[in-house]
Amino acid sequence: MPAQVQDNASNAKAEVANEVRAFLAFKLRSDAALQSMLEPLPKHPHSDDEIALDNYINSYTKGLPHDAFGLVDASAYQQYLHALSTGKSADFEKIPKGDPDGLGLRNPLAAYSFVMKGKDPHALSMPEAPDFSSQWQAAEATEVLWKAIVRDVPFSDYAQDEDIRQGVDDLNKLSDFRGPTHNGKITTQTLFRGVGKSETSGPYISQFLLMPVPFGATLVEQKYDVPISGNDHMTNYDEWLHIQNGGKPSGITVFTPEKEPRYLFNGRALAQYVLKDFVNMAYVNAAQIMAGFGPQAYSKTNPYNTLSVQARSPLFGSNHAIDLLSSMSMASQKVAWYQKWLVHRRARPEVFYGRVHNHLTLEDISYPIHQEALESSALNTVFNRNATYLLPMAGPEGSPLHPTYPAGHAVMAGAAVTILKAFFDGDFPIPNPVMTDSEGMTLVPYTGETLTIESELNKLASNISLGRNFAGVHYRSDGDLGIVLGEEYAISVLKELVDTYGEDFEGFRFNRFDGTAIVID
């Protein structure tokens, strides 16, 4: 066959191959979109507090105008609801601000955004938040108050600290506490931990927040600036009210002398970390640490485990995982923001304790607060310290200006850790585990029961999400249930990705946070 004819034939075959490839790419995307569209749409259960309670006392109102009792201006709230119903930027700009020079509502329009991977944010659901007057709410609020009280107690001292023991005794009196327990009781080992599998094993802080992080050609120690002990904020009622109106804080964060960096050794250090981290920071660090464990740390289904001529990377190595973590960052926040703004609109813990303060100090104010919250010994402790019943906040600005349920950090944590579980072997034992000393200055060997990648990834997610509770800005359900929401979103992404690879790939296999196995093949 003449060379010209051969070239023409080859070009024709290449054009056909390109057309087939273009069709297959289209079909892959359209099939995924069609499958998602055909799935039944979930219901979005929510508390009736917004309509059942007077004056929107358990609804998110921060940044809007409030009266002297911290109650939102009703007409402003109606304008706010109108803007949420239309989703128009111009309508949001018409909402009155409590302080003309104050802070703005944090990105409510993100609740309407679409994503290009996985399920649409509006196609994911979560349980309704606790009602204001419920035993569940009383338990969550009491736990947050105790976390504020013991912020400065080193995690290594929990077993022998008297304030910790008092907190454990107080929390054990609650009838609807939903955190982890041992034989049905809260202990110093289960205190303030997450509900994921094996999270109560070992040190409080995950190994992935303690071990040095490979960063290019160096190792970065995970030490951070930590505020001084007792540097609490918003314990003055006038300042609390100013902050509810969206006002800029008057307090400042005071750091340890010369900003001497520390490991995450107590609640205050962890609170500062999660008030200042960027969205996928902890998980990128974790991916780098696990990659440093060697090829044996990758998932048992990684297609390159048994190959010798071919090697992983860019696909199925740490770079692949990190790329997915980055794509999870904004998508998971869109998932959270839909629930925050358009479904639940739950008020922050700082608001609940504003209600408690007025309920207990003003004769003509009475709110339907469950008695278990009012009987907590934590209330006397904070009143003796600050002469108010307000929740002491770790940061001068208090909580950010968006609703509390679910926690954005938690949804990201659930999504990110699910991705990391898909790429790394959950059964792999952590080599040379460590814990902090009581000052946060050094790491010391941990010699207890074996810690695994799975247990420390579960713990990492809860450290980040429940660490926000140490700051006073979230409740437990915001974190524990937010993690599950993020997990569901990440699973939907992995289901779309599993058929996009050319490798002989068995699929993703790992355990959910509750310990149940999942196979995506």
C-alpha positions in Angstrom: 0.0 0.0 0.0 1.4 3.4 -1.0 2.7 5.5 2.0 0.1 8.3 1.3 -2.7 5.8 1.4 -1.3 4.3 4.6 -1.1 7.8 6.2 -4.7 8.6 5.2 -5.9 5.3 6.6 -4.0 5.9 9.9 -5.4 9.5 10.1 -9.0 8.2 9.5 -8.6 5.6 12.3 -7.2 8.2 14.6 -10.2 10.5 13.9 -12.6 7.6 14.6 -10.8 6.8 17.8 -11.0 10.4 18.9 -14.7 10.5 18.1 -15.3 7.3 20.1 -13.3 8.7 23.0 -15.3 11.9 22.9 -18.5 9.9 22.9 -17.3 7.7 25.8 -16.3 10.8 27.8 -19.8 12.3 27.2 -21.5 9.0 28.1 -19.5 8.7 31.3 -20.6 12.1 32.5 -24.2 11.9 31.3 -24.7 8.5 32.8 -23.4 9.8 36.2 -25.7 12.8 36.0 -28.7 10.7 34.9 -28.1 8.2 37.7 -27.9 11.0 40.2 -31.1 12.6 38.8 -33.0 9.3 39.0 -32.3 8.7 42.6 -35.2 9.6 45.0 -34.8 13.0 46.4 -34.5 13.0 50.2 -36.6 14.8 52.7 -35.0 17.6 54.7 -36.3 17.3 58.3 -35.8 20.3 60.5 -36.7 21.5 63.9 -39.9 23.5 64.3 -38.3 26.0 66.6 -38.3 28.8 64.0 -42.1 28.9 64.0 -42.8 27.4 67.4 -40.8 29.7 69.6 -41.4 33.4 70.1 -38.8 35.9 68.9 -36.8 33.4 67.0 -34.8 32.6 70.1 -33.1 29.4 68.6 -32.8 30.7 65.1 -29.7 32.2 63.5 -29.9 36.0 63.7 -26.3 37.1 64.3 -25.5 40.3 62.3 -29.1 41.5 62.3 -30.5 44.2 64.6 -31.3 43.0 68.2 -32.9 44.7 71.2 -31.4 45.0 74.7 -32.4 41.4 75.4 -30.6 40.0 72.4 -33.9 39.4 70.5 -33.8 40.0 66.8 -35.9 42.7 65.1 -38.8 40.7 63.6 -39.1 42.8 60.4 -35.4 42.3 59.8 -35.7 38.6 60.2 -38.6 38.5 57.7 -36.5 40.3 55.2 -33.7 37.8 55.8 -36.2 34.9 55.2 -37.4 36.6 52.0 -33.8 36.8 50.7 -33.3 33.2 51.5 -36.4 32.3 49.6 -35.4 34.2 46.4 -31.6 33.5 46.5 -31.0 36.9 44.9 -28.0 38.9 45.9 -29.9 42.2 45.7 -32.4 40.9 48.3 -29.7 40.0 50.7 -28.3 43.5 50.4 -31.6 44.9 51.7 -31.4 43.0 55.0 -30.8 45.5 57.8 -27.5 45.2 59.7 -27.3 45.4 63.5 -24.2 47.4 63.2 -23.8 49.5 60.0 -20.0 49.0 60.2 -20.2 45.4 61.4 -19.6 42.1 59.7 -21.7 40.6 57.0 -23.5 37.3 56.7 -21.1 34.7 55.6 -21.8 33.8 52.0 -25.5 32.6 52.1 -25.5 32.4 48.3 -23.2 29.4 48.5 -26.3 27.5 49.6 -27.5 27.7 46.0 -24.3 26.6 44.3 -24.0 23.5 42.1 -21.1 21.0 42.1 -19.6 19.1 39.2 -18.6 16.0 41.1 -20.9 13.7 43.2 -24.4 14.4 44.4 -25.9 17.9 44.2 -25.8 19.5 47.7 -29.6 19.7 47.8 -29.8 15.9 47.2 -28.1 15.1 50.5 -29.8 15.2 53.8 -29.2 14.9 57.6 -31.4 14.6 60.7 -33.1 17.6 62.3 -31.2 19.5 64.9 -32.1 19.3 68.6 -35.1 21.4 69.7 -34.3 24.3 72.0 -36.2 22.9 75.0 -35.0 19.3 74.6 -32.9 17.1 76.8 -30.6 16.6 73.8 -30.0 20.4 73.6 -29.4 20.6 77.3 -26.8 17.8 77.0 -25.0 19.5 74.0 -25.0 22.9 75.6 -23.7 21.6 78.9 -20.8 19.7 77.2 -19.8 22.9 75.3 -19.8 24.9 78.6 -17.5 22.3 80.2 -15.2 22.4 77.2 -14.9 26.1 77.8 -14.2 25.7 81.5 -11.4 23.1 81.0 -9.8 24.7 77.9 -6.5 25.1 79.7 -6.2 21.5 81.1 -3.6 19.5 79.2 -5.1 16.4 77.6 -2.3 14.3 79.3 -3.7 15.4 82.7 -7.3 14.5 82.1 -7.2 11.4 84.3 -6.1 13.2 87.4 -7.5 16.8 87.0 -10.2 17.8 89.5 -12.1 20.1 87.0 -12.2 17.2 84.5 -13.6 14.8 87.1 -16.3 17.3 88.1 -17.2 17.8 84.4 -17.4 14.0 83.9 -19.7 13.7 87.0 -21.9 16.5 85.8 -22.2 15.2 82.2 -23.1 11.7 83.5 -26.2 13.2 85.0 -27.6 14.1 81.6 -30.3 11.9 80.2 -29.7 12.4 76.4 -25.9 12.7 76.0 -24.9 11.3 72.6 -21.1 11.3 72.8 -19.0 8.2 73.4 -19.1 6.3 76.7 -17.5 3.2 78.3 -20.1 0.7 79.7 -22.7 3.4 79.4 -20.7 6.0 81.4 -18.6 9.0 80.3 -15.0 8.6 81.5 -11.9 10.8 81.4 -10.8 8.6 78.4 -14.0 9.1 76.4 -14.6 12.7 77.4 -15.0 15.2 74.4 -14.1 12.5 71.8 -15.9 11.6 68.6 -18.2 8.7 68.0 -16.2 7.1 65.2 -14.7 3.6 65.5 -11.7 3.3 67.8 -11.7 7.1 68.6 -11.4 6.5 72.3 -8.1 4.6 71.9 -4.8 6.3 72.7 -4.0 10.0 73.1 -6.8 12.6 72.5 -5.0 14.3 69.6 -4.7 12.3 66.3 -1.2 11.3 65.3 -1.8 13.3 62.1 -1.9 16.5 64.1 1.3 15.7 66.1 3.8 14.0 63.7 6.1 16.2 61.6 4.8 16.8 58.1 6.9 16.1 55.0 6.8 19.4 53.1 8.9 19.3 50.0 12.5 18.9 51.0 12.0 19.5 54.7 9.9 18.3 57.7 7.6 20.8 59.4 7.0 20.4 63.1 3.3 20.8 64.0 3.7 23.5 66.6 1.4 26.5 66.7 0.9 29.9 68.4 -1.3 29.4 71.5 -3.1 32.0 73.5 -2.3 32.4 77.2 -4.3 30.5 79.8 -7.6 32.3 80.7 -7.7 34.4 77.5 -11.5 34.0 77.2 -13.9 36.5 75.5 -17.5 37.6 75.3 -18.1 37.1 79.0 -19.4 40.7 79.4 -23.1 41.1 78.4 -22.6 44.4 76.6 -19.9 42.9 74.5 -22.0 39.8 73.9 -24.9 42.0 72.6 -22.5 44.1 70.4 -21.2 40.9 68.8 -24.7 39.6 68.2 -25.4 42.7 66.2 -22.4 41.9 64.0 -20.1 44.4 65.7 -16.4 44.0 65.5 -14.9 42.7 68.8 -13.1 44.9 71.3 -11.1 42.0 72.8 -7.8 40.7 71.5 -6.1 37.4 71.6 -3.1 37.4 73.9 -0.4 34.8 73.1 2.2 33.0 75.2 5.4 35.0 75.7 7.2 35.6 72.4 4.5 33.5 70.8 6.4 30.4 71.8 4.8 27.7 69.6 3.3 24.6 71.2 1.9 21.2 70.1 -1.8 20.8 70.4 -1.7 19.9 74.1 -5.0 21.3 75.4 -8.4 22.6 74.3 -7.2 26.1 73.9 -4.4 25.1 71.6 -6.8 23.0 69.5 -9.4 25.8 69.5 -6.8 28.2 68.1 -5.8 25.7 65.5 -9.3 25.3 64.1 -10.1 29.0 64.3 -7.1 29.7 62.0 -6.7 26.6 59.8 -7.5 26.6 56.1 -10.1 24.2 54.8 -8.1 21.1 53.8 -4.9 21.9 55.8 -5.1 19.0 58.3 -5.9 16.4 55.6 -3.1 17.4 53.1 -0.7 17.1 56.1 -2.2 13.7 56.9 -1.7 12.5 53.3 1.9 13.6 53.3 2.5 11.8 56.6 0.9 8.6 55.4 2.8 8.7 52.1 6.0 8.9 54.3 5.1 5.6 55.9 6.0 3.9 52.6 4.2 2.0 49.9 2.8 -0.6 52.4 0.6 2.1 53.8 -1.5 2.4 50.7 -4.9 0.7 50.4 -4.9 -3.1 49.8 -6.8 -2.5 46.6 -4.3 0.0 45.1 -3.6 -1.4 41.6 0.1 -0.7 41.9 0.8 -2.8 44.9 1.7 -5.9 42.8 3.2 -4.3 39.7 6.9 -3.9 39.0 7.2 -2.4 35.5 4.7 0.3 36.3 4.6 2.6 39.3 2.0 4.8 41.0 1.8 8.5 40.6 0.3 10.7 39.4 -2.7 8.3 39.9 -3.2 6.3 43.1 -0.4 8.0 45.0 -0.5 10.8 47.6 -0.8 13.5 44.8 -4.0 11.8 43.6 -5.4 11.9 47.1 -4.4 15.5 47.6 -6.0 16.5 44.4 -9.3 15.0 45.5 -8.9 16.8 48.9 -8.7 20.1 47.1 -11.8 19.4 45.1 -13.6 18.4 48.3 -12.8 21.7 49.9 -15.3 24.0 48.2 -17.8 21.2 47.3 -18.2 20.1 50.9 -18.7 23.7 52.0 -21.5 24.0 49.5 -23.1 20.8 50.9 -22.9 22.3 54.4 -24.1 25.8 53.4 -27.2 24.4 51.9 -28.2 22.7 55.2 -27.1 25.8 57.3 -28.9 28.5 55.5 -31.9 26.8 53.7 -32.9 24.0 56.0 -31.9 24.4 59.7 -30.8 28.0 60.6 -29.8 26.9 64.1 -28.4 29.5 66.5 -24.9 29.2 67.9 -24.0 28.1 71.4 -23.1 31.6 72.4 -26.8 32.5 71.7 -28.1 29.7 73.9 -26.1 30.9 76.9 -27.2 34.5 76.2 -30.8 33.1 76.7 -29.7 31.2 79.8 -28.1 34.4 81.3 -31.2 36.5 80.8 -33.5 33.6 82.0 -31.5 33.4 85.3 -30.8 37.1 85.9 -34.0 38.9 84.7 -37.3 38.5 86.5 -39.5 39.2 83.5 -37.6 36.9 81.1 -38.4 33.2 80.9 -37.4 30.7 78.2 -38.3 27.0 77.8 -34.8 25.9 78.7 -34.6 22.3 79.9 -34.0 21.9 83.6 -31.0 19.7 83.0 -29.1 22.6 81.4 -30.0 24.9 84.4 -29.0 22.4 87.0 -25.5 21.9 85.7 -22.7 22.8 88.1 -20.9 24.3 85.1 -23.2 27.4 85.4 -22.0 28.2 88.9 -18.4 27.7 87.8 -18.6 30.3 84.9 -20.6 32.7 87.0 -18.0 32.6 89.8 -15.3 33.4 87.2 -17.1 36.0 85.2 -20.3 37.2 87.0 -22.3 36.2 84.0 -23.7 32.9 82.7 -22.5 33.6 79.2 -20.4 31.0 77.3 -16.7 32.0 77.5 -15.4 32.1 73.9 -11.9 31.3 72.7 -11.9 34.0 70.1 -12.8 37.7 70.6 -15.3 37.6 67.6 -17.1 34.6 68.9 -18.7 32.4 66.2 -18.6 33.3 62.5 -21.7 34.8 60.9 -23.4 31.7 59.6 -25.7 29.1 61.2 -24.2 26.4 63.4 -25.8 23.2 62.0 -23.9 21.4 60.5 -20.3 22.6 61.1 -18.5 23.4 57.9 -15.3 22.0 59.4 -17.1 18.8 60.2 -18.6 18.3 56.7 -15.1 18.9 55.2 -13.6 16.5 57.8 -16.0 13.8 56.9 -15.5 14.2 53.1 -11.7 14.5 53.4 -11.1 11.6 55.7 -13.3 9.4 53.6 -11.1 10.2 50.6 -8.0 9.4 52.6 -9.5 6.1 53.8 -10.1 5.2 50.1 -6.4 5.6 49.3 -4.7 4.3 52.4 -4.8 1.1 54.4 -6.9 1.6 57.5 -5.4 -1.5 59.2 -1.8 -0.2 58.9 -0.3 0.4 62.4 1.0 3.9 63.0 4.8 3.6 63.4 6.4 5.2 66.5 3.3 7.0 67.9 3.7 10.0 70.1 1.8 12.2 72.5 2.4 15.7 74.0 3.8 16.5 77.4 1.7 18.6 79.8 3.3 21.8 78.6 2.9 21.2 74.9 6.6 21.8 74.3 7.8 18.3 73.4 6.5 15.0 72.0 7.0 11.8 74.0 6.5 8.2 72.9 3.1 6.7 73.3 3.3 3.0 74.4 -0.3 1.9 74.7 -2.5 -0.1 72.4 -1.8 -0.1 68.7 -3.1 2.9 66.8 -4.0 2.4 63.1 -4.5 4.7 60.1 -8.3 4.2 60.4 -8.5 5.0 64.1 -6.3 8.1 63.7 -8.1 9.3 60.6 -11.4 9.0 62.5 -9.9 10.9 65.4 -8.5 13.5 63.1 -12.0 14.3 61.7 -13.3 14.6 65.3 -10.4 16.6 66.5 -11.0 19.2 63.8 -14.8 19.2 64.0 -15.2 19.0 67.8 -12.2 21.2 68.3 -14.5 24.0 67.2 -16.6 23.1 70.3 -13.6 23.9 72.4 -13.7 27.4 70.8 -17.4 27.6 71.8 -18.7 28.0 68.2 -20.4 24.6 67.7 -22.3 21.8 69.4 -21.6 18.1 69.2 -24.3 17.3 66.7 -23.0 20.0 64.4 -19.8 17.9 64.3 -20.8 14.3 64.6 -23.7 14.5 62.2 -21.8 16.9 59.9 -19.0 14.4 59.5 -21.6 11.8 58.3 -23.0 14.3 55.8 -19.5 14.9 54.4 -18.8 11.2 54.3 -22.0 10.7 52.2 -20.9 13.4 49.8 -17.4 11.9 49.4 -18.8 8.4 48.8 -21.0 9.9 46.0 -17.8 11.3 44.4 -15.9 8.0 44.6 -18.8 6.2 43.0 -18.5 8.5 40.0 -14.7 8.2 39.9 -14.3 4.4 40.2 -15.0 3.8 36.5 -12.7 6.5 35.2 -9.4 4.7 35.5 -7.4 2.6 33.0 -5.8 0.4 35.7 -7.0 -3.0 36.7 -8.7 -1.6 39.8 -10.8 -3.6 42.2 -12.4 -0.5 43.6 -12.3 1.5 46.9 -12.8 -0.5 50.1 -12.8 1.1 53.6 -14.9 1.5 56.7 -17.3 4.2 57.4 -17.0 6.2 60.6 -19.4 3.9 62.3 -17.2 0.9 61.4 -19.4 -0.6 58.7 -17.5 -1.7 55.6 -18.2 -0.1 52.2 -17.1 -1.4 48.8 -17.2 0.9 45.7 -16.3 -1.1 42.6 
